[in-house]
Amino acid sequence: MSAVPSHAPRPAPATARAARPAARPTRAPAAPPRLRLVRAPVHTRTRVPFVSLCMGILGIALLASLLLNTTMAQASYRQHELTNELTTLTRSIQETQAALEVAASPKQLARAAKKLGMVPAPDIAFLSIEKNKVLGNPTAAQAPEVKK
């Protein structure tokens, strides 16, 4: 490729120059090229608003992520505390049920009744609410004589 633009006049070959006699220039020397007004380059829109928007969205996303993570951590701690409390309450319920089963045993009931001064009945009788009757022969229980 040539550095000479395609619209520039090309020099004549060397052989042609020698054949031509030196003639007076018929034309006046070429005037310097005319200057023309060139418009300033069009400025593109700045990217500052776009970059600011992207950074804002990124900041909001990071804050939302932090808030979500913190909330989840608090919920996890609360869940752990509630699980411990549930375990403690379950253990307490089991201990209370075991104590109730021991206290409800016939042997323990007889001891508690004896401490209260109750005596066993000789005959057992039942009341039937549906029939409005007493089933069986009820007799009064006699307290044993207390030794002095």
Secondary structure, DSSP 4 states (H G I P E B T S, - for coil): --SS-TTSPPPPPHHHHHHS------SPPPPPPPP---PPPPPPPPSHHHHHHHHHHHHHHHHHHHHHHHHHHHHHHHHHHHHHHHHHHHHHHHHHHHHHHHHTSHHHHHHHHHHTT----SS--EEETTTTEEES---PPPPPPPP-
